[in-house]
Amino acid sequence: MNVNHEHQSYASPLTSIIILTRNGLPFTKECISSIFRHTKENFELILVDNGSTDGTLEFLKTLPYTKVIANKKNKGFSGGCNQGITIARGENIVLLNNDTVVTNEWLCRLLWQLNKDPSIGIVGPRSNNVVSHQAITPTPYKNMDQMQKFANEWTQKHDQQGYEVDYLSGLCMIFKRSLIDMIGGLDERFSPGYFEDTDFSIRAQISNRELWVANDVFIHHYGSSSFRLNRALQNKIILNSKKKFFLKWKMSNLKEIKETVEREKPFNRERHYIPF
């Protein structure tokens, strides 16, 4: 991987990009390679490995400008992200799945959306494999070259467009360090995964921050590759997290997010903050 990192000298505020890995080495390589290729802004990479056994850790240790946290045991998505956030030096923080491929101008456009209005707390991109209000389906591309071309055209066509949503997918989220100071990290009761991103979305809104989709950013998502357990186990994990989520917020479905947010306001540190 040839790494041209002259962009370290850009004067833009530092962004910490946090990626969790648990096996899936080919995905991780492609993801990181796309970051080095398409990110002109000042960034640091924080990789949290949750006990990979496929050579992922050895690969991560060869990367420049990178901090690696090696967990012997799987700390789950929320636990791993919280570890990454703890050592992040950036004014901006990105949580990014290791089975994504980023595209031209992805970070500068996400940052533009995040900074265009102080009431915006978290921004996410469009993708092919994501919750419906962020999804573009079907997508016309058959390979990654075509994907980059599609993303470029989409970006030009939807330049600086965005829209507000009730929750964002954790596959790619950007927010400021100041949001974490206010609402805390990801809730580890949802370990090993699912619904911690929705929970984080709700807490941001209770603290009067809006959630925004950057309509001019498209990134590719292979989808649940790190969760390719057997399907039954995956469904059990999803169901379990869902139950905890609805119990925590006294909700029966996701259409009730707006009412829940209004009911929970104002932000109460004892009740809503998650230490990490």
Contacts in CASP RR format, 6 or more apart in sequence:
PFRMAT RR
TARGET T0000
AUTHOR 0000-0000-0000
METHOD contacts of the structure
MODEL  1
MNVNHEHQSYASPLTSIIILTRNGLPFTKECISSIFRHTKENFELILVDN
GSTDGTLEFLKTLPYTKVIANKKNKGFSGGCNQGITIARGENIVLLNNDT
VVTNEWLCRLLWQLNKDPSIGIVGPRSNNVVSHQAITPTPYKNMDQMQKF
ANEWTQKHDQQGYEVDYLSGLCMIFKRSLIDMIGGLDERFSPGYFEDTDF
SIRAQISNRELWVANDVFIHHYGSSSFRLNRALQNKIILNSKKKFFLKWK
MSNLKEIKETVEREKPFNRERHYIPF
1 29 0 8 1.000
1 32 0 8 1.000
1 33 0 8 1.000
1 36 0 8 1.000
1 63 0 8 1.000
3 36 0 8 1.000
3 63 0 8 1.000
3 64 0 8 1.000
3 65 0 8 1.000
4 36 0 8 1.000
5 36 0 8 1.000
5 64 0 8 1.000
5 65 0 8 1.000
7 39 0 8 1.000
7 40 0 8 1.000
7 41 0 8 1.000
7 42 0 8 1.000
7 43 0 8 1.000
8 42 0 8 1.000
8 65 0 8 1.000
9 42 0 8 1.000
10 40 0 8 1.000
10 41 0 8 1.000
10 42 0 8 1.000
11 42 0 8 1.000
12 41 0 8 1.000
12 42 0 8 1.000
12 111 0 8 1.000
13 42 0 8 1.000
13 90 0 8 1.000
13 91 0 8 1.000
13 92 0 8 1.000
14 42 0 8 1.000
14 43 0 8 1.000
14 44 0 8 1.000
14 89 0 8 1.000
14 90 0 8 1.000
14 91 0 8 1.000
14 92 0 8 1.000
15 41 0 8 1.000
15 42 0 8 1.000
15 43 0 8 1.000
15 44 0 8 1.000
15 90 0 8 1.000
15 91 0 8 1.000
15 92 0 8 1.000
15 93 0 8 1.000
15 94 0 8 1.000
15 107 0 8 1.000
15 111 0 8 1.000
15 174 0 8 1.000
16 43 0 8 1.000
16 44 0 8 1.000
16 46 0 8 1.000
16 84 0 8 1.000
16 85 0 8 1.000
16 88 0 8 1.000
16 89 0 8 1.000
16 90 0 8 1.000
16 92 0 8 1.000
16 93 0 8 1.000
16 94 0 8 1.000
17 35 0 8 1.000
17 39 0 8 1.000
17 43 0 8 1.000
17 44 0 8 1.000
17 45 0 8 1.000
17 46 0 8 1.000
17 94 0 8 1.000
17 96 0 8 1.000
18 46 0 8 1.000
18 47 0 8 1.000
18 48 0 8 1.000
18 81 0 8 1.000
18 84 0 8 1.000
18 85 0 8 1.000
18 88 0 8 1.000
18 93 0 8 1.000
18 94 0 8 1.000
18 95 0 8 1.000
18 96 0 8 1.000
19 28 0 8 1.000
19 31 0 8 1.000
19 32 0 8 1.000
19 45 0 8 1.000
19 46 0 8 1.000
19 47 0 8 1.000
19 48 0 8 1.000
19 96 0 8 1.000
19 97 0 8 1.000
19 98 0 8 1.000
20 47 0 8 1.000
20 48 0 8 1.000
20 49 0 8 1.000
20 50 0 8 1.000
20 76 0 8 1.000
20 77 0 8 1.000
20 80 0 8 1.000
20 81 0 8 1.000
20 97 0 8 1.000
20 98 0 8 1.000
20 226 0 8 1.000
21 28 0 8 1.000
21 47 0 8 1.000
21 48 0 8 1.000
21 49 0 8 1.000
21 50 0 8 1.000
21 52 0 8 1.000
21 56 0 8 1.000
21 60 0 8 1.000
21 98 0 8 1.000
21 226 0 8 1.000
22 49 0 8 1.000
22 50 0 8 1.000
22 51 0 8 1.000
22 52 0 8 1.000
22 56 0 8 1.000
22 74 0 8 1.000
22 226 0 8 1.000
23 52 0 8 1.000
23 53 0 8 1.000
23 54 0 8 1.000
23 56 0 8 1.000
23 226 0 8 1.000
24 52 0 8 1.000
24 54 0 8 1.000
24 56 0 8 1.000
24 98 0 8 1.000
24 99 0 8 1.000
24 225 0 8 1.000
24 226 0 8 1.000
25 52 0 8 1.000
25 54 0 8 1.000
25 55 0 8 1.000
25 56 0 8 1.000
25 59 0 8 1.000
27 98 0 8 1.000
27 99 0 8 1.000
27 222 0 8 1.000
27 225 0 8 1.000
27 226 0 8 1.000
28 56 0 8 1.000
28 59 0 8 1.000
28 60 0 8 1.000
28 98 0 8 1.000
29 59 0 8 1.000
30 101 0 8 1.000
30 144 0 8 1.000
31 96 0 8 1.000
31 97 0 8 1.000
31 98 0 8 1.000
31 99 0 8 1.000
31 100 0 8 1.000
31 101 0 8 1.000
31 102 0 8 1.000
32 45 0 8 1.000
32 63 0 8 1.000
34 100 0 8 1.000
34 101 0 8 1.000
34 102 0 8 1.000
34 103 0 8 1.000
35 43 0 8 1.000
35 45 0 8 1.000
35 96 0 8 1.000
35 102 0 8 1.000
38 102 0 8 1.000
38 103 0 8 1.000
38 104 0 8 1.000
38 105 0 8 1.000
38 106 0 8 1.000
38 107 0 8 1.000
39 102 0 8 1.000
39 106 0 8 1.000
39 107 0 8 1.000
40 107 0 8 1.000
40 108 0 8 1.000
41 107 0 8 1.000
41 108 0 8 1.000
41 111 0 8 1.000
43 65 0 8 1.000
43 107 0 8 1.000
44 65 0 8 1.000
44 66 0 8 1.000
44 67 0 8 1.000
44 88 0 8 1.000
44 89 0 8 1.000
44 90 0 8 1.000
45 63 0 8 1.000
45 65 0 8 1.000
45 66 0 8 1.000
45 67 0 8 1.000
46 66 0 8 1.000
46 67 0 8 1.000
46 69 0 8 1.000
46 84 0 8 1.000
46 87 0 8 1.000
46 88 0 8 1.000
47 60 0 8 1.000
47 63 0 8 1.000
47 66 0 8 1.000
47 67 0 8 1.000
47 68 0 8 1.000
47 69 0 8 1.000
48 68 0 8 1.000
48 69 0 8 1.000
48 71 0 8 1.000
48 75 0 8 1.000
48 80 0 8 1.000
48 81 0 8 1.000
48 83 0 8 1.000
48 84 0 8 1.000
49 56 0 8 1.000
49 57 0 8 1.000
49 60 0 8 1.000
49 68 0 8 1.000
49 69 0 8 1.000
49 70 0 8 1.000
49 71 0 8 1.000
50 71 0 8 1.000
50 73 0 8 1.000
50 74 0 8 1.000
50 75 0 8 1.000
50 76 0 8 1.000
50 80 0 8 1.000
51 57 0 8 1.000
51 70 0 8 1.000
51 71 0 8 1.000
51 72 0 8 1.000
51 73 0 8 1.000
51 74 0 8 1.000
57 68 0 8 1.000
57 70 0 8 1.000
60 66 0 8 1.000
60 68 0 8 1.000
61 68 0 8 1.000
67 87 0 8 1.000
69 80 0 8 1.000
69 83 0 8 1.000
69 84 0 8 1.000
69 87 0 8 1.000
71 80 0 8 1.000
71 83 0 8 1.000
74 192 0 8 1.000
75 83 0 8 1.000
75 191 0 8 1.000
76 188 0 8 1.000
76 191 0 8 1.000
76 192 0 8 1.000
76 193 0 8 1.000
77 186 0 8 1.000
77 190 0 8 1.000
77 191 0 8 1.000
77 192 0 8 1.000
77 193 0 8 1.000
77 194 0 8 1.000
77 196 0 8 1.000
78 185 0 8 1.000
78 186 0 8 1.000
78 187 0 8 1.000
78 188 0 8 1.000
78 190 0 8 1.000
78 191 0 8 1.000
78 193 0 8 1.000
78 196 0 8 1.000
79 186 0 8 1.000
79 188 0 8 1.000
79 191 0 8 1.000
79 276 0 8 1.000
81 95 0 8 1.000
81 185 0 8 1.000
81 186 0 8 1.000
81 196 0 8 1.000
82 185 0 8 1.000
82 186 0 8 1.000
82 188 0 8 1.000
82 276 0 8 1.000
85 93 0 8 1.000
85 180 0 8 1.000
85 185 0 8 1.000
85 276 0 8 1.000
86 276 0 8 1.000
88 177 0 8 1.000
90 177 0 8 1.000
91 176 0 8 1.000
91 177 0 8 1.000
92 111 0 8 1.000
92 114 0 8 1.000
92 174 0 8 1.000
92 175 0 8 1.000
92 176 0 8 1.000
92 177 0 8 1.000
93 174 0 8 1.000
93 175 0 8 1.000
93 176 0 8 1.000
93 177 0 8 1.000
93 180 0 8 1.000
94 107 0 8 1.000
94 110 0 8 1.000
94 172 0 8 1.000
94 173 0 8 1.000
94 174 0 8 1.000
95 170 0 8 1.000
95 172 0 8 1.000
95 173 0 8 1.000
96 102 0 8 1.000
96 171 0 8 1.000
96 172 0 8 1.000
97 170 0 8 1.000
97 171 0 8 1.000
97 172 0 8 1.000
97 221 0 8 1.000
97 223 0 8 1.000
97 226 0 8 1.000
98 225 0 8 1.000
98 226 0 8 1.000
99 221 0 8 1.000
99 222 0 8 1.000
99 223 0 8 1.000
99 224 0 8 1.000
99 225 0 8 1.000
99 226 0 8 1.000
100 127 0 8 1.000
100 171 0 8 1.000
100 172 0 8 1.000
100 219 0 8 1.000
100 220 0 8 1.000
100 221 0 8 1.000
100 222 0 8 1.000
101 144 0 8 1.000
101 147 0 8 1.000
101 219 0 8 1.000
101 220 0 8 1.000
102 219 0 8 1.000
103 147 0 8 1.000
103 148 0 8 1.000
103 151 0 8 1.000
103 152 0 8 1.000
103 155 0 8 1.000
103 217 0 8 1.000
103 218 0 8 1.000
103 219 0 8 1.000
103 220 0 8 1.000
104 148 0 8 1.000
104 151 0 8 1.000
104 152 0 8 1.000
104 155 0 8 1.000
105 155 0 8 1.000
105 217 0 8 1.000
106 125 0 8 1.000
106 217 0 8 1.000
106 219 0 8 1.000
107 174 0 8 1.000
109 155 0 8 1.000
109 160 0 8 1.000
109 214 0 8 1.000
109 216 0 8 1.000
109 217 0 8 1.000
110 123 0 8 1.000
110 124 0 8 1.000
110 125 0 8 1.000
110 174 0 8 1.000
110 214 0 8 1.000
110 217 0 8 1.000
111 174 0 8 1.000
112 160 0 8 1.000
112 214 0 8 1.000
113 120 0 8 1.000
113 123 0 8 1.000
113 160 0 8 1.000
113 162 0 8 1.000
113 212 0 8 1.000
113 214 0 8 1.000
113 217 0 8 1.000
114 120 0 8 1.000
114 121 0 8 1.000
114 122 0 8 1.000
114 123 0 8 1.000
114 174 0 8 1.000
114 175 0 8 1.000
114 176 0 8 1.000
114 212 0 8 1.000
117 210 0 8 1.000
119 208 0 8 1.000
119 209 0 8 1.000
119 210 0 8 1.000
120 209 0 8 1.000
120 210 0 8 1.000
120 211 0 8 1.000
120 212 0 8 1.000
121 175 0 8 1.000
121 176 0 8 1.000
121 179 0 8 1.000
121 204 0 8 1.000
121 209 0 8 1.000
121 210 0 8 1.000
121 211 0 8 1.000
121 212 0 8 1.000
122 168 0 8 1.000
122 173 0 8 1.000
122 174 0 8 1.000
122 175 0 8 1.000
122 179 0 8 1.000
122 200 0 8 1.000
122 201 0 8 1.000
122 204 0 8 1.000
122 209 0 8 1.000
122 211 0 8 1.000
122 212 0 8 1.000
123 168 0 8 1.000
123 173 0 8 1.000
123 174 0 8 1.000
123 175 0 8 1.000
123 211 0 8 1.000
123 212 0 8 1.000
123 213 0 8 1.000
123 214 0 8 1.000
124 134 0 8 1.000
124 168 0 8 1.000
124 169 0 8 1.000
124 172 0 8 1.000
124 173 0 8 1.000
124 174 0 8 1.000
124 212 0 8 1.000
124 213 0 8 1.000
124 214 0 8 1.000
124 217 0 8 1.000
125 134 0 8 1.000
125 172 0 8 1.000
125 213 0 8 1.000
125 214 0 8 1.000
125 217 0 8 1.000
125 218 0 8 1.000
125 219 0 8 1.000
126 134 0 8 1.000
126 135 0 8 1.000
126 136 0 8 1.000
126 154 0 8 1.000
126 213 0 8 1.000
126 214 0 8 1.000
126 215 0 8 1.000
126 217 0 8 1.000
126 218 0 8 1.000
126 219 0 8 1.000
127 134 0 8 1.000
127 135 0 8 1.000
127 136 0 8 1.000
127 169 0 8 1.000
127 171 0 8 1.000
127 172 0 8 1.000
127 218 0 8 1.000
127 219 0 8 1.000
127 220 0 8 1.000
127 221 0 8 1.000
128 135 0 8 1.000
128 136 0 8 1.000
128 137 0 8 1.000
128 139 0 8 1.000
128 218 0 8 1.000
128 220 0 8 1.000
128 221 0 8 1.000
129 135 0 8 1.000
129 221 0 8 1.000
129 222 0 8 1.000
129 223 0 8 1.000
130 169 0 8 1.000
130 171 0 8 1.000
130 221 0 8 1.000
131 167 0 8 1.000
131 168 0 8 1.000
131 169 0 8 1.000
133 165 0 8 1.000
133 213 0 8 1.000
134 165 0 8 1.000
134 168 0 8 1.000
134 169 0 8 1.000
134 213 0 8 1.000
136 154 0 8 1.000
136 218 0 8 1.000
139 147 0 8 1.000
139 150 0 8 1.000
140 146 0 8 1.000
140 150 0 8 1.000
141 147 0 8 1.000
141 149 0 8 1.000
141 150 0 8 1.000
144 220 0 8 1.000
147 220 0 8 1.000
150 218 0 8 1.000
151 218 0 8 1.000
151 219 0 8 1.000
151 220 0 8 1.000
154 216 0 8 1.000
154 218 0 8 1.000
155 216 0 8 1.000
155 217 0 8 1.000
155 218 0 8 1.000
158 215 0 8 1.000
158 216 0 8 1.000
159 216 0 8 1.000
160 216 0 8 1.000
161 215 0 8 1.000
161 216 0 8 1.000
162 212 0 8 1.000
162 213 0 8 1.000
162 214 0 8 1.000
162 215 0 8 1.000
162 216 0 8 1.000
163 212 0 8 1.000
163 213 0 8 1.000
163 215 0 8 1.000
164 210 0 8 1.000
164 211 0 8 1.000
164 212 0 8 1.000
164 213 0 8 1.000
165 211 0 8 1.000
165 212 0 8 1.000
165 213 0 8 1.000
166 201 0 8 1.000
166 205 0 8 1.000
166 211 0 8 1.000
166 254 0 8 1.000
166 257 0 8 1.000
166 258 0 8 1.000
167 197 0 8 1.000
167 198 0 8 1.000
167 201 0 8 1.000
167 202 0 8 1.000
167 211 0 8 1.000
167 254 0 8 1.000
167 257 0 8 1.000
168 197 0 8 1.000
168 201 0 8 1.000
168 211 0 8 1.000
168 213 0 8 1.000
169 197 0 8 1.000
170 197 0 8 1.000
171 221 0 8 1.000
171 223 0 8 1.000
172 219 0 8 1.000
173 197 0 8 1.000
173 200 0 8 1.000
175 204 0 8 1.000
179 204 0 8 1.000
179 207 0 8 1.000
179 209 0 8 1.000
180 276 0 8 1.000
182 207 0 8 1.000
182 267 0 8 1.000
182 273 0 8 1.000
183 200 0 8 1.000
183 203 0 8 1.000
183 204 0 8 1.000
183 206 0 8 1.000
183 207 0 8 1.000
183 267 0 8 1.000
183 272 0 8 1.000
183 273 0 8 1.000
183 274 0 8 1.000
184 203 0 8 1.000
184 273 0 8 1.000
184 274 0 8 1.000
184 275 0 8 1.000
184 276 0 8 1.000
185 200 0 8 1.000
185 274 0 8 1.000
185 275 0 8 1.000
185 276 0 8 1.000
186 196 0 8 1.000
186 197 0 8 1.000
186 199 0 8 1.000
186 200 0 8 1.000
186 274 0 8 1.000
186 276 0 8 1.000
187 196 0 8 1.000
187 199 0 8 1.000
187 200 0 8 1.000
187 248 0 8 1.000
187 274 0 8 1.000
188 196 0 8 1.000
188 274 0 8 1.000
189 244 0 8 1.000
189 248 0 8 1.000
190 196 0 8 1.000
190 199 0 8 1.000
190 241 0 8 1.000
190 244 0 8 1.000
190 245 0 8 1.000
192 237 0 8 1.000
193 237 0 8 1.000
193 241 0 8 1.000
194 237 0 8 1.000
194 238 0 8 1.000
194 241 0 8 1.000
194 242 0 8 1.000
195 241 0 8 1.000
195 242 0 8 1.000
195 244 0 8 1.000
195 245 0 8 1.000
196 241 0 8 1.000
198 245 0 8 1.000
198 254 0 8 1.000
198 257 0 8 1.000
199 245 0 8 1.000
199 248 0 8 1.000
199 249 0 8 1.000
201 211 0 8 1.000
201 257 0 8 1.000
202 249 0 8 1.000
202 257 0 8 1.000
202 260 0 8 1.000
202 261 0 8 1.000
202 264 0 8 1.000
203 267 0 8 1.000
203 272 0 8 1.000
203 274 0 8 1.000
204 211 0 8 1.000
205 211 0 8 1.000
205 257 0 8 1.000
205 261 0 8 1.000
206 261 0 8 1.000
206 264 0 8 1.000
206 265 0 8 1.000
206 266 0 8 1.000
206 267 0 8 1.000
206 272 0 8 1.000
207 267 0 8 1.000
207 272 0 8 1.000
208 265 0 8 1.000
208 267 0 8 1.000
224 234 0 8 1.000
227 234 0 8 1.000
227 237 0 8 1.000
229 237 0 8 1.000
245 251 0 8 1.000
246 252 0 8 1.000
246 253 0 8 1.000
249 260 0 8 1.000
249 264 0 8 1.000
250 260 0 8 1.000
251 257 0 8 1.000
251 260 0 8 1.000
264 271 0 8 1.000
264 272 0 8 1.000
END
